[in-house]
Structures are given as C-alpha cells and as structure tokens.
Amino acid sequence: MNTDDKGIAQLLGGLPETPTASDYRIVAQKLLPYIHAHVPFMGEGHSLARLSFLTTIARHDLGLARLIEGHLDATQILREAQCPAGKDMLYAIWASGGPADTSQITQSDVTGRSTELNGSKPFCSGSDIVDRALVYIYPSEQIIEINLRTIDAGKRLVFDGGLWKSNAFSETHTWTVTFNDLPITQADYVGEPTWYFERPGFCLGALAPAACWAGGAIALVDSVRERTLKDGHAKAHLGAMAASAHSMQLMLKWGAEQIDADPTNQSGSMFPVALLVRHHIERGCTEILDRFGRTLGPRPFAFEADNARRIAELNLYIRQCHAERDLEELGAYLEEHSGFSP
C-alpha cells in the first residue's frame, strides 16, 4: 500500500459506524485533493482506475460512495462541456425525473429579461451537503449549474427530507428540492439543449454506479471471510460469492477497456456495453445478497449495524438498474447489430 492509499484508508477509517451527513461532507471534502491528483477522468486511457477508486470507497461505505460518484459524474460532465469546475467544491448531479419532477425554467416577466428556476425535483443526493449541483431540467432538456452557497440559493431553495421514508441512505440527504424563483443566467447553462443525454460521456458515466454496487457487494464477501465457517454449505456459499465478486471486477475491467478504446463512441456500441456491465453486476450483487443471508442467517441483519445498513443500501442502490427495461433495450440493439460481439 503506497502513501496515498494509506491516506485514503485513514480518512475512510475515520467514518463512524453510522455516519451523519456532516461526517460525509467532512470526509468527502478531505478526499477532493486526492481525487484531483490521482483519479483520472473516464475515456482518457485510465478508466479502470476511476472505477476501482469508486469500488474501494463503496467497499468501505456505500453512502459516501454515492456522494463521491455524484461528484465525479458532475465534474466529468463539466470537463466534457469545457466548463471550469471549482477545485475545492463538492458537486452533485440531479438528473432524476418522473411524475414528481416539476422543475422548469421560467421567465419572470413578458419581456423575458429575467430567467428563473421553479418547481420541485426528487432524488437530489447531498441536497444540503454539496456546494454545487448540476440540475437537468427535462422540459428544456438543459443542464443548469447552481451554487448552493450563494445568498440567493439560501433564500430560493427548500429542502424536503420528509418524503424519504427509508433508513437506507438517509444520511446522504437525498431530498426533494423545490426552486422558488431561483435566478439563473446563460452562464449557468452547461452544454446545449439535449447535449446531456446525447454526449458519449453519458454511456461512460453509466458504469460508475455499477462500480459502487460491486464495492458494496464485495464488502459483504469480506464480512463472510472474516468469520469461521462451520459447515460445508457455508463454505460453498462463500466460494460462490467470491466467484461473483471476481466476475464483477472483470466486467468492470472489460467495460473500462471498451471505453478507453472508443471514448467518443464512434462505434455506437458504448451504451450496450454499459448495459451489459450493469446487468452482470446487478445480478452478481443480487446473488451475493441472497447467499450472504443463506450463509449467516438473520443475525447480521438484526444485530450488526454495519452489515444491516450495507444490505439495505445495496438493495436500494442496485434498483438504479432498470432491470428488464435495460435488457429489452440491449436485446433490441443486438437484433439490429448482428456484428456486435461482447
């Protein structure tokens, strides 16, 4: 382990068993210098190092990984849009939509001289933890960067944590944010309309959550390996769990290699690559979750705070995989592209 790795281990070791939002912010901010110095961007020849960093963070704490993944995604987007990112700022990306998303860009008067953000947006991770957020506004198909530390933001934003009912990820403050006439200018626009989903980087970024899922599942394997297993059934489950963990890491390596070989998606195959990786890792996580319970019974779920929290968070986190909808899209691609060979 080199000096930098020891420093990360020390920072992560400083997190309490049940971290608060304040603990997450402190550790995330302390990680920023390491990220700037040692974590490469996706598609620039060292994508696996970025994914492995996320897996390492998630292996220790999934809540922290979720916040760090959002920061890395946001700064990747800014880099691709050739927009400067604040070096000491913690970022988030708030792009979830759905029926509860009423956010929109509005004009304050008929002359259109003042532009504002209004409406509510759900699933805003790190709502009052991060410094800045990239917000995707679906009616305008536009990303807006907002600075949460300005006076205007303090007056014009309302955070509603009451809608989040699960204990899983509760301290990441994944809240609903309501914008009340928040002023924005053209300088706050990131990229052109529709650019966010159309850019090659959207496919590249899809692997980052999967790296976090893998890290959370591998931590469960670590927990089993730390115990004395008393029967052959438990040892067989451990062997299967370790095999799944190894397969997930190989899939991340394969996905990173595909990205580095075609970072601008000239082949048009980066999205099916991402779907393949995400599906495989979601299945691996699901198997490990199942075998973990079959190996150790109810005790870790009921009496071990770290594992109980990790299990709840991993179950929730892997729901970012769109299951059969993703498989349908993958199948349709394969049907139309007979030359695609994973």
Residue, then its C-alpha position, 0 to 999 in steps of 0.5 A: m500500500n503506497t502513501d496515498d492509499k494509506g491516506i485514503a484508508q485513514l480518512l475512510g477509517g475515520l467514518p463512524e459506524t453510522p455516519t451523519a451527513s456532516d461526517y460525509r461532507i467532512v470526509a468527502q471534502k478531505l478526499l477532493p485533493y486526492i481525487h484531483a491528483h490521482v483519479p483520472f477522468m473516464g475515456e482518457g486511457h485510465s478508466l479502470a482506475r476511476l472505477s476501482f477508486l469508486t469500488t474501494i470507497a463503496r467497499h468501505d461505505l456505500g453512502l459516501a460512495r454515492l456522494i463521491e460518484g455524484h461528484l465525479d459524474a458532475t465534474q466529468i460532465l463539466r470537463e466534457a462541456q469545457c466548463p471550469a469546475g471549482k477545485d475545492m467544491l463538492y458537486a452533485i448531479w440531479a438528473s432524476g425525473g418522473p411524475a414528481d419532477t416539476s422543475q422548469i425554467t421560467q421567465s419572470d416577466v413578458t419581456g423575458r429579461s429575467t430567467e428563473l428556476n421553479g418547481s420541485k425535483p426528487f432524488c437530489s443526493g447531498s441536497d444540503i451537503v454539496d456546494r454545487a449541483l448540476v440540475y437537468i431540467y427535462p422540459s428544456e432538456q438543459i443542464i443548469e449549474i447552481n451554487l448552493r452557497t450563494i445568498d440567493a440559493g439560501k433564500r430560493l431553495v427548500f429542502d424536503g427530507g420528509l418524503w424519504k421514508s427509508n433508513a437506507f441512505s438517509e444520511t446522504h440527504t437525498w431530498t426533494v428540492t423545490f426552486n422558488d424563483l431561483p435566478i439563473t443566467q446563460a452562464d449557468y447553462v452547461g452544454e446545449p439543449t439535449w447535449y446531456f443525454e446525447r454526449p458519449g460521456f453519458c454511456l461512460g458515466a453509466l458504469a460508475p454506479a455499477a462500480c459502487w454496487a460491486g464495492g458494496a457487494i464485495a464488502l459483504v464477501d469480506s464480512v463472510r471471510e472474516r468469520t469461521l465457517k462451520d459447515g460445508h454449505a457455508k463454505a460453498h456459499l462463500g466460494a460462490m460469492a467470491a466467484s461473483a465478486h471476481s466476475m464483477q471486477l472483470m466486467l468492470k475491467w472489460g467495460a473500462e477497456q471498451i471505453d478507453a478504446d472508443p471514448t467518443n463512441q464512434s462505434g455506437s456500441m458504448f451504451p450496450v456495453a454499459l448495459l451489459v456491465r450493469h446487468h452482470i453486476e446487478r445480478g452478481c450483487t443480487e446473488i451475493l445478497d441472497r447467499f450472504g443471508r443463506t450463509l449467516g442467517p438473520r443475525p447480521f441483519a438484526f444485530e450488526a449495524d454495519n452489515a444491516r445498513r450495507i444490505a439495505e443500501l445495496n438493495l436500494y442502490i442496485r434498483q438504479c438498474h432498470a432491470e428488464r427495461d435495460l435488457e429489452e433495450l440491449g436485446a433490441y440493439l443486438e437484433e439490429h447489430s448482428g456484428f456486435s460481439p461482447 
